[in-house]
């Protein structure tokens, strides 16, 4: 026995076909909305984490900036004894022509290029007194490049010729209107030199005429 299936091509068939298409489109639209909502939720959950990381990084950066400072200590330097050094252990010097805080080491003379002054970082008002140093003797003066640290009234400098901590090649140098000496913890210039220091200083002084241009 044969079963005959008739396909309707009239209005009823078209209605059924149209309903199927609309239903299918609705399912696709709902699925797309669900996917979009999921992506949005995922993005918003990552946002607070990123914001937290940015805030933490900013806080750490601010902490590092606020801890920046200049420390002056007294340590033993071979050849001159216990004298002032900076936080990195570099020997500090004063210039005899700057007694009373009068600045004669300037950028225009080229002095600062060879004798960098010790300036306070932005946001700080005083240097820190390390071991062997009296905080009452620390002060400041308007230097050639910033707010310069002083000790017992003497503006403080490092020397470009000192290649490392614990060296004193600037001791006894005569240049830029005066003589450069180290300072002891009491704030007095140390003018004495050891035999090796004199020999070293002598050769350095004569050599620096060519190396440093003065």
C-alpha positions in Angstrom: 0.0 0.0 0.0 1.4 3.3 -1.0 1.4 6.4 1.2 1.2 9.6 -0.6 2.6 12.8 1.1 1.4 16.0 -0.3 3.4 19.1 -0.1 1.3 22.2 0.3 2.3 25.2 -1.7 -0.5 27.4 -0.7 -0.7 30.1 2.0 -0.6 27.6 4.9 2.8 26.3 3.8 4.2 29.8 3.5 3.0 30.6 7.0 4.6 27.6 8.4 7.9 28.3 6.6 7.8 31.9 7.7 7.2 30.9 11.4 10.2 28.5 11.3 12.5 31.3 9.9 11.3 33.8 12.6 11.8 31.2 15.4 15.3 30.3 14.2 16.3 34.0 14.0 15.0 34.5 17.6 17.1 31.7 18.9 20.2 33.1 17.2 19.5 36.6 18.6 19.1 35.2 22.1 22.3 33.3 21.9 24.2 36.3 20.6 22.9 38.4 23.5 24.0 35.8 26.0 27.5 35.7 24.5 27.8 39.5 24.5 26.6 39.7 28.1 29.2 37.1 29.1 32.0 39.1 27.4 30.9 42.3 29.1 30.8 40.6 32.5 34.3 39.2 31.9 35.6 42.6 30.9 34.2 44.4 34.0 35.6 41.8 36.3 39.1 42.4 35.0 38.7 46.2 35.3 38.9 46.4 39.2 42.0 44.2 39.2 43.7 46.5 36.6 42.7 49.6 38.6 44.0 48.0 41.8 47.4 47.3 40.1 47.6 50.9 38.8 46.8 52.2 42.3 49.4 50.0 43.9 52.1 51.0 41.4 51.3 54.7 41.9 51.5 54.2 45.7 54.9 52.4 45.4 56.2 55.2 43.1 55.1 57.9 45.6 56.7 56.0 48.4 60.0 55.8 46.6 59.9 59.5 45.7 59.2 60.5 49.3 62.1 58.4 50.7 64.6 60.2 48.5 67.1 62.2 50.6 70.7 63.2 51.1 72.7 61.7 53.9 76.0 63.0 55.2 78.2 60.8 57.3 81.8 60.7 58.6 83.9 57.7 57.5 87.6 56.8 57.4 89.2 57.7 54.1 92.8 56.5 53.6 95.2 59.4 53.6 93.0 62.0 55.4 91.3 60.2 58.3 87.6 60.3 59.3 86.0 62.8 57.0 82.6 63.7 55.5 81.1 61.4 52.8 77.8 61.2 51.0 75.3 58.3 51.1 77.3 56.4 48.4 80.6 56.8 50.4 82.0 59.5 48.1 84.3 62.0 49.7 82.9 65.5 50.2 84.9 68.7 49.8 84.7 72.4 50.6 86.4 75.3 48.7 88.3 77.9 50.8 86.9 80.8 48.8 83.4 79.9 49.8 83.8 80.7 53.5 80.5 81.8 55.0 78.5 80.2 52.2 79.5 82.5 49.4 79.2 80.5 46.2 82.2 80.9 43.9 82.0 77.4 42.2 79.6 78.2 39.3 78.3 76.7 36.1 79.6 79.6 34.0 83.2 79.1 35.2 83.0 75.3 34.5 83.6 74.5 38.1 80.4 72.5 38.6 81.4 70.1 35.8 84.4 68.9 37.9 83.0 69.6 41.4 79.3 68.6 41.4 77.5 70.3 44.4 75.4 68.3 46.8 71.9 69.4 46.3 68.7 68.4 48.1 66.1 66.5 46.0 62.9 68.3 45.2 60.5 68.2 48.2 63.1 67.8 50.9 64.2 70.6 53.2 67.3 69.2 55.0 70.0 66.6 54.7 70.1 63.6 57.1 72.9 63.3 59.6 74.6 59.9 59.5 77.1 58.4 61.9 79.8 60.9 63.1 77.9 64.0 61.9 76.1 66.7 63.9 72.7 67.5 62.6 73.0 71.0 64.0 75.9 71.7 61.6 73.9 70.7 58.5 72.3 73.6 56.6 71.6 74.8 53.1 72.5 77.6 50.7 71.3 78.6 47.2 73.9 76.9 45.1 74.7 77.1 41.4 72.3 74.2 40.4 69.9 74.0 43.4 69.5 74.0 47.1 73.0 73.1 48.2 73.8 71.2 51.4 76.3 72.9 53.8 78.2 71.7 56.9 79.3 74.2 59.4 78.6 76.9 56.8 80.7 75.2 54.1 78.9 74.3 50.8 79.6 70.6 50.0 80.9 69.0 46.7 82.1 65.7 45.3 85.1 65.5 42.9 84.8 64.1 39.4 88.3 62.7 39.7 87.3 60.4 42.5 86.5 57.2 40.6 85.1 55.4 43.7 84.1 55.6 47.3 87.0 56.0 49.7 89.3 58.1 47.4 90.4 61.7 48.0 92.1 62.8 44.8 90.5 66.2 45.2 92.3 66.9 48.5 94.6 69.9 48.3 93.6 70.8 44.7 94.0 74.5 43.9 91.4 75.7 41.4 88.5 78.0 40.8 89.7 80.7 43.2 90.6 78.5 46.2 91.9 75.3 47.6 89.7 72.1 48.0 89.8 70.3 51.3 87.8 67.5 53.1 86.0 68.3 56.3 86.0 66.4 59.6 83.0 65.6 61.8 83.5 68.9 63.7 83.1 70.8 60.5 86.8 71.9 60.2 88.8 71.7 57.0 91.4 68.9 57.0 94.5 70.4 55.4 97.1 67.8 56.4 98.2 65.1 53.9 100.0 61.9 54.3 103.1 61.1 52.4 101.3 58.9 49.9 98.5 61.4 49.8 100.9 64.3 48.9 102.5 62.2 46.2 99.2 61.2 44.8 97.8 64.7 45.1 100.8 66.2 43.5 100.6 64.0 40.5 96.9 64.4 40.3 97.1 68.2 40.4 99.7 68.4 37.6 97.8 65.7 35.6 94.4 67.4 36.1 95.5 70.5 34.2 95.2 68.4 31.0 92.4 66.1 32.1 90.1 68.6 33.7 91.1 71.8 32.0 92.2 74.0 34.9 
